[in-house]
Amino acid sequence: MDGITFGRASLWCTLLLWVIQVCSGLVSVQVTPKVEVLKGETAKLPCTYTVTPSSSNTVVEWFIEEQGTRRRVAFRSQSGEGKSDDGTPLTGRVKIGEDFTLTISSVEPSDELNFYCQVTAGSAGAGDDTTMLKVFFAPEKPELTKPSSQAITAGQTTSSEIGTCVTKNGHPQPRIIWFKDDQPLPEVKDRKEKTYMIPSVVKEASGLYTIKSTLYMQPTKADKDAVFKCTVEYSMPGDHIKQNKSNAITINLNYPSEKATFSLLNKDPVKEGDAVNMKCETDGNPQPEFDFLKDGETVVGQGGLLMLKSVKRTDSGVYMCQATDFDNLDADLSGTITLNVNYIDPVSVTPAQPQVVMLGDKVNWQCKTKASAAHTLQWKKGSKVHSQDGMLTIDNVSYAEAGEYMCVGAVPSVPGLTAEASVNLTVKGKPMIEPPTLGEVGKEGDMVSLKCSAYGFPAPQFTWKPSGKESVSVEDNKVVSTVTLAATAEVMKDGVTCMVSNEHGKDSKTILVSLKRAIDNSANRADQQQGGSSGVVIAVVVCVLLLLLMVALIYFLNKKNKLPCSKKDKKEMANKEMNSDIVVEMKTDKANEEAGLLNKRPSEQ
């Protein structure tokens, strides 16, 4: 019963309140609850209202809230002009439009306030609503720096500074996130933990924020190659969260050595004359001092590097590297390398002296060497290989085979490991002239140069008939004489004779001289003859093609019965007396027509 009475009382109170509002008037104000803008841009805060009953004496005022107190910044009556108040933080940057929208230019972070749009409508009363202005500005790229202190020692019981991350000029206040090897680190501020961060926030005079965060850790040996970064996370309009990454840093971490590695840096097999580099290093930091030994005897190195210049076969042996780390005296920090220096002995040739033989004789050479691995021996003259087994035999020696021969020894398994020796072959005999090249002149009386090339040893002497201006040169195994003289009528008729001689004999050849024009005319005549022959062939081919075409046409017309002669003509033609014993009988019989038979005329009775 009491519940029913209470419900009726509530209903009556609601109706009574509605009646009072209707009788006294109502002012309703609508604004945008939140307006977002970037620093330096223009913000617009709209305000609309309804008044019941309507009133002509309405004033719209905009207020800001400072330290719990409202302060007017602009106002406008329903029919009046909008004005801004003096002495406010927005003076000179704010105005109110005809639609009562408040416009703020060059927005600053300090403008992030609650704005109140208040509407006063005389007897209808007053009403207001609140807009929150949010100002955003992206911070600068964070900068990550390492401390200037010495290296960090792994395994310490106290945390060491890893780095400091700083980002400037952001709004609203951004935050810094730390990453190790691209994995985020939990944000810990408790300094009792092994890993923690110490943040600091500075609000600049501009209203923007500068954030700094310093990371502390107790790193282990596993962190020696760790990469650290920091990221600034900040808000932008539209509830967007953005990030900007810093540069990366690594830490200088000291940790004890557990093992040593001794390695040969040369990639190819080592041979005599090479520079050899061997490197010793441990898995600790910093590197300890190193000692080097060869077959138990001390050799001098530089730090962890042992360098041998222009090694010999005697440098082969077992090399050892030893290190001592006082932070881990129990570790065995040593390594060994067995160095093998490959070699090849100088090549010996038998006979070693230069060989002088007569034309047509036989020559034999043999070369030998020793090497650290399987080797080859090749006899070469220039780039041509004459033998693959160290033996070189030349039967019936010719002038062309005179010259220098090289025996090359090589170790195929060791690139660049070779040795060589050379011998010279001289072929003695009477001179032999190479077939000469004809001389050519434009006209009789012109100067002409003629060459005469001859083999022979001793070097042959040249005589030209008729003589001229002569020069002599040596090309490979032959001597070349060049003579320059006038192409007289006698020269054009008889040519020029080259004579050579030495103690073993002599030789001679005549070089003819001709006119270039005569050769050109002969060529023209040959071309003309060839052209005439070609014309005859073409004419024959054309005639044959025309004949075949006519035969095909006649056959086609006959098949279609369109030839000028009729059947009667054919019959008369068959009965006509002929002088010849053989005639062609043309019938309309299909079989005979297709067969194309030739019949013999009956003999007279």
C-alpha positions as CSV (number, residue, x, y, z in Angstrom):
1,M,0.0,0.0,0.0
2,D,2.9,2.3,0.9
3,G,4.6,1.6,-2.5
4,I,1.5,2.6,-4.5
5,T,1.2,5.8,-2.5
6,F,4.9,6.6,-3.2
7,G,4.5,6.0,-7.0
8,R,1.6,8.3,-7.2
9,A,3.5,11.0,-5.3
10,S,6.4,10.8,-7.8
11,L,4.1,11.1,-10.8
12,W,2.5,14.2,-9.4
13,C,5.9,15.8,-8.7
14,T,7.0,15.2,-12.3
15,L,3.9,16.7,-13.7
16,L,4.2,19.7,-11.3
17,L,7.8,20.3,-12.4
18,W,6.8,20.2,-16.1
19,V,4.0,22.7,-15.5
20,I,6.4,25.0,-13.7
21,Q,8.9,24.9,-16.6
22,V,6.2,25.5,-19.2
23,C,4.9,28.4,-17.3
24,S,8.3,29.9,-16.5
25,G,10.1,29.2,-19.9
26,L,12.9,26.8,-21.0
27,V,16.4,27.4,-22.5
28,S,18.2,24.4,-24.2
29,V,21.9,24.7,-25.3
30,Q,23.7,22.2,-27.6
31,V,27.5,22.1,-28.1
32,T,30.1,19.6,-29.4
33,P,31.3,17.7,-26.3
34,K,34.9,17.5,-27.5
35,V,36.8,19.4,-30.2
36,E,40.3,18.3,-31.3
37,V,42.8,20.5,-33.1
38,L,46.6,20.6,-33.8
39,K,48.8,23.2,-32.3
40,G,48.9,26.3,-34.5
41,E,45.7,25.6,-36.3
42,T,42.2,27.1,-35.9
43,A,39.6,25.6,-33.6
44,K,35.8,26.1,-34.1
45,L,33.4,25.5,-31.1
46,P,29.8,25.6,-32.4
47,C,26.9,26.5,-30.1
48,T,23.2,26.3,-30.8
49,Y,20.2,26.9,-28.6
50,T,16.4,26.8,-28.3
51,V,14.2,29.1,-26.1
52,T,10.7,28.3,-25.1
53,P,8.8,30.6,-25.3
54,S,10.9,32.5,-27.8
55,S,12.6,35.7,-26.7
56,S,14.1,38.7,-28.5
57,N,16.4,39.6,-25.7
58,T,18.9,36.7,-25.9
59,V,22.6,36.9,-25.2
60,V,25.2,34.1,-25.9
61,E,28.4,34.2,-23.9
62,W,31.5,32.0,-24.0
63,F,33.4,31.3,-20.8
64,I,36.6,29.4,-19.9
65,E,37.4,27.9,-16.6
66,E,40.6,28.9,-14.8
67,Q,41.4,27.6,-11.4
68,G,37.8,26.7,-10.7
69,T,36.5,30.1,-11.8
70,R,34.6,30.9,-15.0
71,R,36.0,33.8,-17.1
72,R,34.2,35.2,-20.1
73,V,36.1,35.5,-23.4
74,A,33.4,36.5,-25.9
75,F,29.7,37.3,-26.2
76,R,27.0,38.3,-28.7
77,S,23.3,39.3,-28.4
78,Q,20.7,37.9,-30.7
79,S,20.6,41.1,-32.8
80,G,23.8,42.7,-31.8
81,E,27.5,42.4,-32.8
82,G,29.9,39.8,-31.4
83,K,32.7,41.0,-29.2
84,S,35.7,39.5,-27.3
85,D,36.7,40.4,-23.8
86,D,40.1,42.1,-23.1
87,G,42.7,40.7,-20.7
88,T,42.0,37.1,-21.3
89,P,44.4,34.4,-22.6
90,L,42.5,34.4,-25.8
91,T,42.4,38.1,-26.4
92,G,43.2,38.9,-30.1
93,R,42.8,35.2,-31.1
94,V,39.1,34.7,-30.5
95,K,35.9,35.8,-32.1
96,I,32.2,34.8,-32.1
97,G,30.3,34.4,-35.3
98,E,26.7,35.1,-36.2
99,D,25.8,31.5,-35.5
100,F,27.5,31.9,-32.1
101,T,30.4,29.6,-33.1
102,L,33.5,30.5,-31.1
103,T,36.6,30.6,-33.4
104,I,40.1,30.4,-31.8
105,S,43.1,31.0,-34.1
106,S,46.8,29.9,-33.6
107,V,45.8,27.4,-30.9
108,E,48.3,26.9,-28.1
109,P,48.6,24.0,-25.7
110,S,47.5,26.3,-22.9
111,D,44.1,26.6,-24.8
112,E,43.3,23.0,-23.7
113,L,40.4,24.0,-21.4
114,N,36.7,23.5,-20.8
115,F,34.7,26.1,-22.7
116,Y,31.1,27.0,-21.6
117,C,28.5,28.3,-24.0
118,Q,25.9,30.2,-21.8
119,V,22.6,31.5,-23.2
120,T,20.5,34.0,-21.3
121,A,17.0,34.6,-22.6
122,G,15.4,37.1,-20.2
123,S,12.3,35.8,-18.4
124,A,12.8,32.4,-20.2
125,G,15.8,31.9,-18.0
126,A,19.4,30.7,-18.9
127,G,21.1,27.5,-19.9
128,D,24.7,26.4,-20.8
129,D,26.7,23.4,-22.0
130,T,30.4,22.5,-21.9
131,T,32.9,21.8,-24.7
132,M,36.3,20.3,-24.0
133,L,39.1,21.6,-26.4
134,K,42.0,19.1,-26.9
135,V,45.3,20.3,-28.4
136,F,47.7,17.9,-30.1
137,F,51.3,18.2,-31.3
138,A,53.6,15.3,-32.5
139,P,56.9,15.1,-30.5
140,E,60.3,15.1,-32.1
141,K,62.0,11.8,-33.0
142,P,63.5,10.3,-29.8
143,E,67.3,10.4,-29.4
144,L,69.0,7.6,-27.7
145,T,72.5,8.1,-26.2
146,K,74.9,5.8,-24.3
147,P,76.5,6.9,-21.1
148,S,80.1,8.2,-21.2
149,S,81.2,5.8,-18.5
150,Q,83.5,2.8,-19.1
151,A,82.3,-0.6,-20.3
152,I,79.8,-2.6,-18.3
153,T,80.9,-5.8,-16.6
154,A,78.6,-8.8,-17.0
155,G,77.5,-10.5,-13.8
156,Q,77.5,-7.5,-11.5
157,T,75.0,-7.4,-8.6
158,T,74.1,-3.7,-9.3
159,S,72.3,-2.4,-12.3
160,S,74.2,-0.3,-14.8
161,E,73.1,2.5,-17.0
162,I,72.4,1.3,-20.5
163,G,71.2,4.5,-22.2
164,T,69.0,7.6,-22.0
165,C,66.1,8.3,-24.4
166,V,64.8,11.9,-24.8
167,T,61.9,13.2,-26.9
168,K,61.0,16.9,-27.0
169,N,58.0,19.1,-27.7
170,G,55.0,16.8,-27.6
171,H,51.4,17.4,-26.5
172,P,49.6,15.8,-24.8
173,Q,52.3,14.2,-22.6
174,P,53.8,11.2,-24.6
175,R,55.4,8.1,-23.2
176,I,58.6,6.2,-23.9
177,I,58.8,2.5,-24.5
178,W,62.1,0.6,-24.3
179,F,63.0,-2.3,-26.7
180,K,65.7,-4.9,-26.5
181,D,66.2,-6.9,-29.8
182,D,62.9,-5.5,-31.0
183,Q,61.0,-6.9,-27.9
184,P,59.4,-4.3,-25.6
185,L,60.6,-4.2,-22.0
186,P,58.1,-4.0,-19.2
187,E,57.8,-0.5,-17.7
188,V,59.4,-0.9,-14.3
189,K,60.2,2.1,-12.0
190,D,61.2,0.1,-8.9
191,R,65.0,0.5,-8.5
192,K,65.2,-2.7,-6.5
193,E,64.6,-4.7,-9.7
194,K,67.4,-5.8,-12.0
195,T,65.9,-3.9,-15.0
196,Y,64.1,-0.6,-14.4
197,M,63.6,2.9,-15.9
198,I,63.9,6.3,-14.4
199,P,61.5,8.8,-16.2
200,S,61.3,12.5,-16.0
201,V,58.9,15.0,-17.4
202,V,59.5,18.7,-18.2
203,K,56.7,21.1,-19.3
204,E,58.3,23.8,-21.4
205,A,57.2,27.4,-21.4
206,S,55.4,26.7,-24.7
207,G,53.2,24.2,-22.9
208,L,54.8,21.3,-24.8
209,Y,56.3,18.3,-22.9
210,T,59.9,16.9,-23.0
211,I,60.1,13.3,-21.8
212,K,63.3,11.6,-20.7
213,S,63.8,8.0,-19.6
214,T,67.0,6.2,-18.5
215,L,67.3,2.4,-18.7
216,Y,69.2,0.4,-16.1
217,M,70.0,-3.3,-16.3
218,Q,72.2,-6.1,-15.0
219,P,73.3,-7.5,-18.4
220,T,74.7,-11.0,-18.8
221,K,77.1,-12.4,-21.5
222,A,74.0,-13.2,-23.6
223,D,73.4,-9.5,-24.0
224,K,76.8,-8.8,-25.7
225,D,75.2,-8.4,-29.1
226,A,71.9,-7.0,-27.9
227,V,70.4,-4.0,-29.7
228,F,68.5,-1.4,-27.7
229,K,66.0,1.1,-29.0
230,C,63.3,3.4,-27.6
231,T,60.0,4.4,-29.1
232,V,57.9,7.5,-28.3
233,E,54.1,6.8,-28.2
234,Y,51.8,9.8,-28.6
235,S,48.1,10.6,-29.3
236,M,46.7,12.4,-32.3
237,P,43.2,13.6,-33.2
238,G,40.6,10.9,-33.8
239,D,41.9,8.7,-31.0
240,H,44.9,7.7,-33.1
241,I,48.0,6.4,-31.3
242,K,51.3,6.8,-33.2
243,Q,54.9,5.9,-32.6
244,N,58.3,7.2,-33.6
245,K,61.4,5.0,-33.2
246,S,64.9,6.2,-32.1
247,N,68.3,5.2,-33.3
248,A,69.8,1.9,-32.1
249,I,72.7,1.4,-29.7
250,T,74.7,-1.6,-28.4
251,I,76.5,-1.9,-25.1
252,N,80.2,-2.3,-24.4
253,L,80.1,-5.4,-22.3
254,N,83.0,-7.0,-20.6
255,Y,82.8,-10.8,-19.9
256,P,85.4,-13.5,-19.3
257,S,86.7,-15.9,-22.0
258,E,85.7,-19.5,-22.1
259,K,87.4,-20.8,-25.3
260,A,89.9,-19.7,-28.0
261,T,89.8,-20.0,-31.8
262,F,93.0,-20.1,-33.9
263,S,92.4,-19.8,-37.7
264,L,94.3,-19.4,-40.9
265,L,93.0,-16.4,-42.8
266,N,94.4,-17.4,-46.2
267,K,91.7,-18.9,-48.4
268,D,93.9,-20.6,-51.1
269,P,96.6,-23.2,-50.4
270,V,99.8,-21.5,-49.2
271,K,102.8,-21.5,-51.5
272,E,106.3,-20.2,-51.3
273,G,106.4,-16.4,-51.5
274,D,102.9,-15.9,-50.0
275,A,102.1,-13.7,-47.0
276,V,100.4,-15.9,-44.3
277,N,98.0,-14.5,-41.7
278,M,96.8,-16.4,-38.7
279,K,94.4,-15.0,-36.1
280,C,93.8,-16.0,-32.5
281,E,90.8,-14.8,-30.6
282,T,88.6,-15.8,-27.6
283,D,84.9,-15.5,-27.0
284,G,85.6,-13.0,-24.2
285,N,85.8,-9.2,-24.0
286,P,88.2,-7.5,-24.0
287,Q,90.7,-9.8,-25.7
288,P,93.5,-11.1,-23.5
289,E,97.2,-11.2,-24.3
290,F,98.3,-13.9,-26.8
291,D,101.5,-15.9,-27.1
292,F,102.5,-17.8,-30.3
293,L,104.8,-20.8,-30.8
294,K,106.1,-22.8,-33.8
295,D,107.1,-26.4,-33.1
296,G,107.5,-25.4,-29.4
297,E,109.6,-22.2,-30.1
298,T,108.2,-18.7,-29.5
299,V,107.4,-16.5,-32.5
300,V,106.4,-12.9,-32.4
301,G,102.8,-11.8,-33.2
302,Q,100.9,-8.5,-32.9
303,G,98.0,-8.8,-30.5
304,G,96.0,-11.8,-31.7
305,L,97.5,-11.7,-35.3
306,L,100.5,-13.7,-36.4
307,M,101.8,-12.5,-39.8
308,L,104.5,-14.3,-41.9
309,K,105.9,-12.5,-45.0
310,S,107.1,-14.3,-48.1
311,V,107.0,-17.8,-46.5
312,K,109.4,-20.6,-47.4
313,R,109.0,-24.4,-47.2
314,T,110.9,-24.2,-44.0
315,D,108.0,-22.2,-42.4
316,S,105.9,-25.3,-42.5
317,G,105.0,-26.8,-39.1
318,V,102.7,-26.7,-36.1
319,Y,101.7,-23.3,-34.8
320,M,100.1,-22.8,-31.4
321,C,98.2,-19.8,-29.9
322,Q,97.9,-19.5,-26.1
323,A,95.9,-16.9,-24.1
324,T,95.4,-16.2,-20.4
325,D,92.2,-14.5,-19.0
326,F,92.6,-13.6,-15.4
327,D,88.8,-13.5,-15.0
328,N,88.7,-17.2,-15.9
329,L,92.1,-18.9,-15.1
330,D,90.5,-22.4,-15.3
331,A,89.7,-22.0,-19.0
332,D,91.8,-23.7,-21.7
333,L,92.4,-20.9,-24.1
334,S,94.7,-22.4,-26.8
335,G,94.5,-23.5,-30.4
336,T,96.8,-25.1,-33.1
337,I,97.3,-24.8,-36.9
338,T,99.4,-27.1,-39.1
339,L,100.8,-24.9,-41.8
340,N,101.9,-26.6,-45.1
341,V,103.9,-24.4,-47.5
342,N,103.7,-25.8,-51.0
343,Y,106.7,-25.5,-53.3
344,I,108.1,-26.4,-56.7
345,D,111.9,-26.6,-57.4
346,P,113.5,-24.8,-60.4
347,V,113.1,-26.6,-63.7
348,S,116.3,-28.2,-65.1
349,V,116.7,-28.7,-68.9
350,T,119.0,-31.2,-70.6
351,P,120.8,-30.2,-72.6
352,A,120.8,-26.7,-71.0
353,Q,122.8,-24.9,-73.7
354,P,121.2,-23.3,-76.8
355,Q,120.9,-25.8,-79.7
356,V,122.2,-25.0,-83.2
357,V,121.3,-27.7,-85.8
358,M,121.2,-28.0,-89.5
359,L,117.9,-27.8,-91.4
360,G,116.2,-31.2,-91.3
361,D,118.1,-32.5,-88.3
362,K,116.5,-34.0,-85.1
363,V,116.4,-32.3,-81.7
364,N,115.7,-33.7,-78.2
365,W,115.2,-32.0,-74.8
366,Q,114.2,-33.2,-71.4
367,C,113.1,-31.1,-68.4
368,K,112.6,-32.2,-64.7
369,T,111.5,-30.7,-61.4
370,K,110.3,-31.6,-57.9
371,A,107.3,-30.3,-56.0
372,S,105.4,-30.7,-52.7
373,A,102.4,-32.2,-54.6
374,A,101.7,-33.9,-57.9
375,H,102.9,-31.7,-60.8
376,T,102.9,-31.3,-64.6
377,L,105.5,-30.5,-67.2
378,Q,104.7,-28.8,-70.5
379,W,106.9,-27.8,-73.4
380,K,105.6,-24.6,-75.1
381,K,106.6,-22.3,-77.9
382,G,104.6,-19.2,-77.5
383,S,101.1,-20.3,-76.6
384,K,101.3,-23.6,-78.4
385,V,101.9,-26.7,-76.3
386,H,104.3,-29.2,-77.9
387,S,104.7,-31.8,-75.1
388,Q,103.0,-32.8,-71.9
389,D,105.5,-35.3,-70.4
390,G,108.8,-33.2,-70.1
391,M,110.2,-34.7,-73.3
392,L,110.5,-32.6,-76.4
393,T,111.5,-34.2,-79.7
394,I,111.5,-32.5,-83.1
395,D,112.2,-34.5,-86.2
396,N,113.2,-32.9,-89.5
397,V,113.7,-29.4,-88.1
398,S,112.4,-26.6,-90.2
399,Y,113.2,-22.9,-90.1
400,A,109.7,-22.2,-88.7
401,E,110.5,-24.3,-85.6
402,A,113.5,-22.2,-84.7
403,G,113.1,-19.9,-81.6
404,E,112.7,-20.0,-77.8
405,Y,111.1,-23.0,-76.1
406,M,109.8,-23.0,-72.5
407,C,109.4,-25.9,-70.1
408,V,106.7,-25.0,-67.6
409,G,106.2,-26.9,-64.4
410,A,103.0,-26.5,-62.3
411,V,101.2,-27.9,-59.3
412,P,97.5,-28.0,-60.4
413,S,96.2,-28.2,-56.8
414,V,97.9,-25.0,-55.8
415,P,96.9,-22.1,-58.1
416,G,99.8,-19.9,-59.2
417,L,102.6,-22.4,-58.1
418,T,104.8,-22.7,-61.3
419,A,108.4,-22.8,-62.4
420,E,109.9,-22.5,-65.8
421,A,113.1,-22.7,-67.9
422,S,113.8,-21.8,-71.5
423,V,116.1,-22.9,-74.3
424,N,116.8,-21.6,-77.7
425,L,116.9,-23.5,-81.0
426,T,118.8,-22.1,-84.0
427,V,118.4,-23.8,-87.4
428,K,121.3,-23.5,-89.8
429,G,120.9,-23.9,-93.6
430,K,120.8,-22.3,-97.0
431,P,118.4,-19.4,-97.5
432,M,114.8,-20.0,-98.5
433,I,112.7,-17.1,-99.9
434,E,109.0,-17.0,-99.1
435,P,106.6,-16.6,-102.1
436,P,106.6,-12.9,-102.7
437,T,103.7,-10.5,-103.1
438,L,103.3,-8.8,-106.6
439,G,103.9,-5.1,-106.8
440,E,101.3,-2.7,-108.1
441,V,101.5,0.8,-109.4
442,G,99.1,3.3,-110.8
443,K,101.2,4.1,-113.9
444,E,104.6,3.4,-115.3
445,G,107.3,5.5,-113.6
446,D,105.6,5.5,-110.1
447,M,107.6,4.4,-107.1
448,V,107.0,0.9,-105.8
449,S,108.0,-0.9,-102.6
450,L,108.7,-4.6,-102.8
451,K,109.4,-7.1,-99.9
452,C,111.5,-10.2,-99.9
453,S,111.4,-12.5,-96.8
454,A,113.9,-15.2,-96.4
455,Y,114.8,-17.9,-93.8
456,G,118.3,-19.1,-93.2
457,F,121.2,-19.1,-90.8
458,P,123.6,-17.4,-90.7
459,A,121.4,-14.5,-91.7
460,P,121.2,-14.2,-95.5
461,Q,122.6,-11.3,-97.5
462,F,120.2,-9.6,-100.0
463,T,120.9,-8.4,-103.5
464,W,118.3,-6.6,-105.6
465,K,118.4,-6.4,-109.4
466,P,117.8,-3.6,-110.3
467,S,118.7,-2.0,-107.0
468,G,116.9,0.7,-105.1
469,K,116.7,2.1,-101.6
470,E,116.9,-0.9,-99.3
471,S,116.1,-1.6,-95.7
472,V,116.4,-4.8,-93.7
473,S,114.4,-6.0,-90.6
474,V,114.0,-9.2,-88.7
475,E,110.5,-10.8,-88.1
476,D,110.4,-13.9,-86.0
477,N,112.7,-16.4,-87.7
478,K,113.1,-14.6,-91.0
479,V,114.9,-11.6,-92.4
480,V,112.9,-9.2,-94.5
481,S,114.4,-6.8,-97.0
482,T,112.4,-4.0,-98.5
483,V,113.4,-2.1,-101.7
484,T,111.9,1.0,-103.1
485,L,112.5,2.0,-106.8
486,A,110.8,3.4,-109.8
487,A,108.6,1.2,-111.9
488,T,110.4,1.7,-115.2
489,A,109.5,0.1,-118.5
490,E,112.2,-2.5,-117.8
491,V,110.8,-3.2,-114.4
492,M,107.2,-3.5,-115.7
493,K,108.4,-6.0,-118.3
494,D,111.0,-8.2,-116.5
495,G,110.1,-7.6,-112.8
496,V,112.6,-7.2,-109.9
497,T,114.9,-10.1,-108.8
498,C,115.6,-10.7,-105.1
499,M,118.7,-12.8,-104.5
500,V,119.8,-14.1,-101.0
501,S,122.9,-16.1,-100.0
502,N,124.9,-17.3,-97.0
503,E,127.6,-19.9,-96.5
504,H,125.2,-22.7,-97.0
505,G,123.8,-21.7,-100.3
506,K,121.6,-19.2,-102.1
507,D,118.1,-18.6,-103.5
508,S,116.4,-16.0,-105.7
509,K,112.9,-15.0,-106.9
510,T,111.5,-12.5,-109.3
511,I,108.8,-10.1,-108.2
512,L,106.5,-8.9,-111.0
513,V,105.1,-5.3,-111.1
514,S,101.9,-4.6,-112.8
515,L,99.4,-1.7,-113.3
516,K,96.4,-1.5,-111.0
517,R,94.3,-0.3,-114.0
518,A,94.9,-3.5,-116.0
519,I,93.7,-5.6,-113.1
520,D,90.7,-3.4,-112.7
521,N,89.8,-3.7,-116.4
522,S,90.2,-7.5,-116.2
523,A,87.9,-7.5,-113.3
524,N,85.3,-5.4,-115.2
525,R,85.5,-7.7,-118.2
526,A,85.0,-10.7,-115.9
527,D,82.0,-9.0,-114.3
528,Q,80.5,-8.2,-117.8
529,Q,81.0,-11.8,-118.9
530,Q,79.4,-13.1,-115.8
531,G,76.6,-10.6,-116.2
532,G,76.0,-11.8,-119.9
533,S,75.9,-15.4,-118.8
534,S,73.4,-14.6,-116.1
535,G,71.2,-12.8,-118.7
536,V,71.1,-15.8,-121.0
537,V,70.1,-18.1,-118.1
538,I,67.3,-15.8,-117.2
539,A,66.0,-15.6,-120.8
540,V,65.9,-19.4,-121.1
541,V,64.0,-19.7,-117.8
542,V,61.4,-17.1,-118.9
543,C,60.8,-18.9,-122.3
544,V,60.3,-22.2,-120.6
545,L,57.7,-20.7,-118.2
546,L,55.8,-19.1,-121.1
547,L,55.7,-22.3,-123.0
548,L,54.3,-24.2,-120.1
549,L,51.7,-21.5,-119.6
550,M,50.5,-21.8,-123.2
551,V,50.3,-25.6,-123.0
552,A,48.2,-25.4,-119.9
553,L,45.9,-22.8,-121.5
554,I,45.3,-24.9,-124.6
555,Y,44.5,-28.0,-122.5
556,F,42.0,-26.0,-120.4
557,L,40.2,-24.6,-123.4
558,N,40.0,-28.0,-125.0
559,K,38.4,-29.5,-121.9
560,K,35.8,-26.8,-121.9
561,N,35.1,-27.2,-125.8
562,K,35.9,-23.6,-126.4
563,L,38.5,-24.1,-129.1
564,P,37.7,-22.3,-132.5
565,C,37.4,-25.6,-134.3
566,S,34.1,-27.5,-134.1
567,K,33.2,-31.2,-134.3
568,K,32.7,-30.9,-138.0
569,D,36.1,-29.4,-138.4
570,K,37.5,-32.3,-136.5
571,K,35.8,-34.8,-138.7
572,E,36.9,-33.1,-141.9
573,M,40.3,-32.9,-140.5
574,A,40.3,-36.6,-139.9
575,N,39.2,-37.4,-143.6
576,K,41.6,-34.9,-145.2
577,E,44.3,-36.4,-147.3
578,M,47.7,-35.6,-145.8
579,N,51.2,-35.7,-147.3
580,S,52.6,-37.0,-144.1
581,D,52.1,-40.6,-143.0
582,I,51.5,-39.6,-139.4
583,V,48.6,-37.4,-138.3
584,V,47.0,-36.5,-135.0
585,E,43.5,-37.9,-134.7
586,M,41.2,-35.7,-132.5
587,K,38.0,-37.4,-131.2
588,T,35.3,-36.5,-128.9
589,D,35.5,-39.8,-127.1
590,K,36.2,-39.1,-123.5
591,A,38.6,-41.9,-122.9
592,N,40.6,-41.2,-126.0
593,E,40.7,-37.5,-125.2
594,E,42.0,-38.1,-121.7
595,A,44.6,-40.6,-123.0
596,G,45.8,-38.2,-125.8
597,L,46.4,-41.1,-128.2
598,L,48.3,-40.7,-131.5
599,N,46.9,-42.9,-134.3
600,K,48.4,-43.9,-137.6
601,R,46.5,-43.1,-140.8
602,P,45.1,-46.2,-142.7
603,S,47.1,-47.1,-145.9
604,E,45.4,-46.4,-149.4
605,Q,43.8,-49.3,-151.2
